[in-house]
Amino acid sequence: MNTKLTLKLDKDVIEKAKEYASSQKRSLSGLIESYLQTLSNKGISSTDNEMQISPFVKSMASGLNIPADLDHKKEYANHLIEKHK
């Protein structure tokens, strides 16, 4: 059941949060709800002491496996070379 909540926050913080939510294609209410849910769960599973991942963070997962020996500087340099050909 959804319930309305009124918060008093700095105007600039609200505007930046709205921009961020929009860039993530999420509602500000949804982002705040996910964050508060994470806080209230304390982010730790009582059964295995591993950090829980919020549904929002899970939704951002790409499923890519990045090699441990990846040279990110070299990859970025190659990207820039290709971009500016």
PyMOL commands that set and color helices and strands:
alter all, ss='L'
color gray80, all
select helices_A, chain A and resi 11-23+28-40+55-59+72-83
alter helices_A, ss='H'
color red, helices_A
deselect
rebuild
show_as cartoon
